[in-house]
Amino acid sequence: MELTHFDENGKAVMVDVTDKADTVREATAAGKITVSRQVFDAISAGTIGKGDVLGVATTAGIMGAKRTSELIPMCHILPITKCRVNFEMVPEESAVYCYCTVKVTGKTGVEMEALTGVSVALLTIYDMCKALDKAMEIGEIYLCRKTGGKSGEVHNERPGRTCCKNGGCTAGGYARETFGRTGETGEARELDYQLGNQVRQKPSSGRESRKGTLDDLDIL
């Protein structure tokens, strides 16, 4: 298979996709950040001094995906139609997993946008928590599925992890765990999971915990 980002003289070029047909394309990427137990508990409880860690990381991931062409030289500028960032807290690993799903109707795929979204989201978690932990590790960033285009549907499943068709992923059953809330019905927790909501509780200051989501912020 030829590397399409080089011309006949070996010079880097942007691939000409002019004659390609517009098709619906979607990609989901995954990655994780491993943190100390102190940081993990602080993220779960919403007590990081800089604020709502996963909320800010969600916004950053969406913004990163939308600006991929400004970061990766040969990427096309794409009018993405969907960008969703989800997190799952896995206490046994003291890790936060991130998934970014990007969708477009266009001439080229959005794998790079999904990978960039995950990378920026995880870097944002690192930035917000680095005062508590200088040994955090970001890793296992990979494309777990894509659809559309010449190569069709591709799945890169990892042991114990599944990238679902709706862009929500699971790891050993932890995707549906909630933190910091009590008294919710199973139906409410399931709805939160389906919507991609992540629990983010404010520090105890007399204010109620925040239950919203920053997924799909297409206005950014």
C-alpha positions, 0 to 999 in steps of 0.5 A, a space after each residue: 500500500 502506498 503512502 498517499 501523503 508523498 508525491 512521486 519525488 518523495 515530497 510531503 503533500 496534502 492528498 487531493 480528494 477533489 474527485 472523491 464522493 461525499 460519504 458519511 464517515 465516523 471515527 472513535 478514538 480512545 486513550 487513558 490517563 493513569 493518576 494517583 489515588 489522591 487525584 482519582 478521588 479528587 476528580 471523582 468528588 469534583 474537588 480539584 482546585 482548578 474546577 470541573 476537571 472532566 467538564 473542562 476536558 470535554 470542552 478541550 477535547 471538542 475544541 481540539 478535534 475541531 482544530 485538528 487541521 491547524 495542528 497536523 500539517 496535511 490534514 484537510 479542514 473538515 466541517 465536522 457534524 458531530 463531536 462527542 467526548 466521554 469519560 469513564 472512571 476505572 477505580 481498579 486502575 486509578 485511571 480515567 479513560 477518554 473516548 472521542 467520536 467524530 462524524 462528518 459527511 465529506 471526502 475524507 475520514 475523521 480518524 485524526 480528529 478523533 485521535 486529536 480530541 482524545 489527546 487534548 482532553 487527556 492533556 487537559 486533565 494532566 494540566 488541571 491535576 499536575 499540582 497534585 501529581 507529577 507522575 501521571 501517565 497518558 497512554 494507550 491512545 488508538 483508533 478503536 473504530 471507523 466507518 465510511 470511506 474506501 476502507 469501510 468499517 474498521 474495528 480495533 478492539 482491545 482485550 476487555 474493552 469494546 467500542 460500541 456502535 453509538 460511540 460509547 465504550 465500556 471497560 470491564 463494566 465500569 462505564 456505568 459507574 457513578 460517583 458522588 451521587 446517591 438515591 438515583 434510580 437505575 433508570 436515571 443512571 442509565 439515561 446519564 450513561 446513554 447521554 454521555 453525562 459524567 458525574 462532576 460534583 462541586 466541592 462541599 460549599 453549600 452549593 448543589 452538585 452539577 449534573 449537566 453535560 458538556 458533550 456535543 458543544 457544537 457552538 464552540 
